[in-house]
């Protein structure tokens, strides 16, 4: 059986085991049992991270075993078409399941490697932050990058802001209307933030801001903090049916209780608050700072906004977070920070150069890049400052959305690169 067939066989098995973030116990047990069956010593820490080791490894392969579940996931039905693998009406989990499948092939071969699999990466790099292992390898290759032929040597840091405020209401007796916007493409709140993907929360808030004489009863939108929102809906009070064009959907709503006293102000906040790229890094050709207006939950019981912030340096991230806190506090919100993780400062080390040489041998080209998203190398480089790191991966498009798909030929090419890197490490050239 060819390498690609073996990888896909394992990946399809992984698709049958639920592993949405924070719900990964079944997959963790499966991976640990699989590694033991192949003769690896397996360690687990309190955070659910896994370390598999055999012999005296000189290279650690690293990835995460949770996935962003969108649509029907964790029910995943892989669909192969035109050389791409996607899933029917759900995210696929190629991020980072393809990396896991590659590692499983190497385990079957008894490769003298370390395999570090982290928990709950997709919800703030939770596992990496709590990592409690001693690594033996002098080199670490992260397999969570999503563009073939590229060696990633840096990433953005991030933090989530959660704004909360008590709701005040006023009586309302006009007819209630439900207005919703659904089916937007969505995408990764880091790597896709500069691709012009519409945010359902922003689109709906801006459309409603132009309506006169209505009162807001509720506003809910977004799916998760690290995804660009695909859905939002409100309940409003108005004397007559609102007039909005497609694709907005309008229907009568049942009695929705009292209206939010600050409804007009809250809509203005959502309509005008920043979202998207704040500044760009022209040298790296990626966003330097960005914001994702990720989740909104306004009701008579609560007022809450979740923001995801990213920046290519820790100093810029702190400045951006302070600015957003100031804005939200002006509207009376109390703001807290969650799931912060550091930036990985771009650095071309000797190991990264050798990885690039393997890329060039396979693709005839290679380049170093940084990514405007969180990679665990930012945390791992602080925990293990003596270990040289780089990141690679096959081409995966539209992660964190139902449009996620992976280029199958790219998987095969990237695995050949991985084999060359392993040979280079153990030949003594790294």
PyMOL commands that set and color helices and strands:
alter all, ss='L'
color gray80, all
select helices_A, chain A and resi 3-15+25-37+94-108+121-123+126-129+200-209+263-272+314-330+350-363+377-383+408-426
alter helices_A, ss='H'
color red, helices_A
select strands_A, chain A and resi 41-44+50-53+59-64+78-81+84-87+114-118+139-142+150-155+157-165+169-170+176-181+187-188+215-221+227-228+232-237+249-252+259-260+276-281+286-299+302-311+334-341+367-371+388-391+396-397+405-407
alter strands_A, ss='S'
color yellow, strands_A
deselect
rebuild
show_as cartoon
